């Protein structure tokens, strides 16, 4: 007789929502909806994580704030007894599923201390720090979202990760976003505008400033090109990037649109999505562009190379390429509309990445722990 499974507890300690949170919410929703397994998001009260999870109809249990801004060992020690009690309240069939090292430190240790099964989901690269490796080794099972993540774990001396690709919601037909471009055509009433976009938070490894350099190279060649950057301020700010664009002479040809959701609406407005980021474990934005039929140009590094070699739909630029080479690749894609995936190819990718299918694979991991 199969042993009972659940609830599955997904703890988070921070404030903001990123790609790893969205993937987790899709998994939690599919486990509950399609497989009848209770799931609970543990989120800091008042955080965006709580708000987004509730908006998606997920069960949420809140914990006292403030949200963590970094991994804080002393705070985790102080909160250990309360976290332990909360986990214990869900009963002996609960499984704790951590999706980052912060939650492994704050909740994973507490889970193991009371004998609850622990899963670590490798959604970002770990470092060679001994404490990081020790945290991952707490887990009975490790799930990896890409070949790049699996290699990262192996290099850290942690073999045996189970590779399961991230889930993606069915992207609406691109025809649903026919007005997505309207604000940009109104801003730049060029009859034959070419709109190149960047969609990521302004972290250094995402290379927002480098994208501005690429934009300047493209602007020199083609007066029809215009540029838009979607994202939140992080290591760099939109104001700083705007000043840099002015110094390169393209301040009037680039828009800083801020963070917007849903992301597919942002991508649907574009002729090409530029993704110069480094060290992306998988890359939700790149996959979303494939599913929308918007061609992309990405740095051939980590998960990006894996995605485009698997499905096509864009061009890869070597990691050590300069901004001129990246601009060349964008120009080539603009000249070749066939770069984008056709409707049949998009449907095949979407089917492969359905949350229901993803959740079924993860459920087998939980069953293997209980066996």
C-alpha positions, -999 to +999 in steps of 0.1 A: +000+000+000+013+034-010+023+056+019+005+089+022+022+120+008+017+155+018+012+182+025+042+195+005+056+226+022+074+252+001+092+277+024+105+311+014+122+337+036+126+367+012+103+394-001+104+396-039+092+372-065+115+359-093+115+331-118+122+304-092+091+315-073+069+313-104+082+278-112+074+268-076+039+282-077+032+264-109+044+231-094+024+237-062-007+245-082-004+215-105+003+191-076-029+202-059-051+206-090-040+177-112-026+152-087-047+158-055-017+165-033-021+193-007+006+220-010+014+249+012+035+280+006+053+293+037+059+330+031+068+360+052+037+380+061+032+410+038+058+398+013+052+398-025+057+361-023+026+358-001+006+382-023+015+364-055+009+329-041-026+340-028-034+356-062-027+323-078-052+306-054-025+287-035-027+278+002-004+301+022+007+300+058+025+332+068+055+336+091+065+367+110+086+393+093+107+411+083+117+393+051+154+382+049+176+404+028+205+378+030+213+346+047+215+354+084+227+326+106+220+343+139+184+351+130+179+316+117+191+302+151+167+325+169+137+314+148+146+277+147+123+266+176+092+284+160+100+270+125+104+236+140+070+238+157+053+250+126+067+222+105+057+196+131+021+209+130+017+196+095+021+160+106+045+132+099+035+128+062+047+163+053+076+168+029+096+200+029+106+212-006+132+240-006+140+259-037+170+280-026+198+278-002+183+305+020+153+283+027+176+252+031+194+270+059+163+285+076+138+256+071+157+226+058+177+222+090+145+225+110+129+198+088+157+173+092+158+179+130+123+164+133+127+137+107+107+152+079+118+144+043+136+172+026+139+179-011+163+205-025+154+220-059+185+234-077+172+265-094+204+285-092+241+276-092+257+269-059+292+280-050+321+258-039+317+271-003+316+242+022+285+255+039+266+255+006+276+219-002+266+208+034+232+224+031+225+206-002+236+173+013+209+176+039+183+167+013+173+131+006+166+141-030+180+168-052+161+180-083+180+199-110+163+221-136+189+218-164+220+200-175+240+231-165+226+228-129+234+191-128+270+198-139+273+225-113+263+201-086+286+174-098+315+199-098+306+207-062+308+170-054+271+163-053+262+137-079+228+120-084+206+150-091+173+142-108+168+164-139+133+178-144+127+208-167+109+238-153+071+241-158+055+267-180+019+278-183+003+276-217+012+309-234-018+326-249-019+329-287+002+358-298-029+373-313-041+380-277-014+407-275-020+426-307-021+459-287+012+452-268+032+473-292+008+503-293+025+524-267+059+521-284+045+529-319+029+559-303+062+569-287+081+564-319+057+568-348+080+552-373+060+532-399+087+505-401+101+504-365+123+475-354+118+470-316+146+452-297+139+443-261+157+434-228+136+418-200+154+411-167+162+427-134+193+450-137+218+427-120+253+428-133+253+392-146+222+401-166+244+427-184+218+455-188+246+480-194+261+458-221+227+457-238+227+495-240+261+492-258+246+466-282+217+490-288+241+518-297+258+496-323+225+487-338+213+523-338+244+533-358+235+508-386+197+511-388+177+542-381+146+521-377+158+504-345+143+513-312+149+496-278+129+489-246+142+476-213+118+458-188+130+452-153+136+463-118+166+483-104+192+460-088+230+465-091+222+492-116+192+515-119+172+526-148+183+562-141+219+552-144+213+532-176+194+562-191+224+584-185+247+559-201+223+557-231+225+595-234+263+594-234+261+569-263+237+591-282+206+569-281+187+584-252+158+592-274+156+557-289+154+537-257+126+533-232+129+521-196+095+505-190+100+492-154+088+458-141+056+446-158+035+415-156+026+393-173+060+390-190+046+375-221+029+407-229+063+425-228+079+400-251+050+400-276+057+436-284+092+429-297+108+420-330+137+404-312+144+397-275+181+401-265+193+380-236+229+388-229+229+373-193+256+350-180+252+320-158+214+314-162+205+280-149+176+276-173+160+310-182+122+314-181+123+345-203+140+328-231+115+299-231+086+324-230+100+341-261+101+307-279+065+299-269+054+333-282+072+329-315+094+359-308+130+352-320+158+357-295+195+362-294+212+349-262+247+344-248+258+308-253+263+301-216+248+276-191+211+270-196+207+293-226+228+272-248+209+241-236+175+256-244+182+268-279+201+237-289+171+216-277+143+236-294+158+263-317+140+296-321+169+319-318+207+325-322+235+319-297+265+343-294+297+330-278+302+340-241+334+359-250+318+378-279+319+416-279+289+439-283+295+442-320+291+404-325+259+404-304+246+433-325+255+413-357+235+384-344+204+406-337+207+421-372+208+386-387+177+376-369+159+407-379+167+398-415+155+362-411+119+359-397+121+321-400+144+321-369+113+320-347+095+288-340+064+281-361+030+273-344+035+235-345+070+237-329+057+261-302+028+237-294+053+208-290+075+228-266+044+239-246+032+203-242+066+192-231+067+218-203+031+216-190+029+220-152+008+189-149+036+168-165+063+185-144+043+179-112+039+142-121+077+138-124+082+156-091+055+134-074+076+104-084+105+119-065+084+123-034+072+087-038+108+075-040+115+090-006+084+073+009+091+039-006 
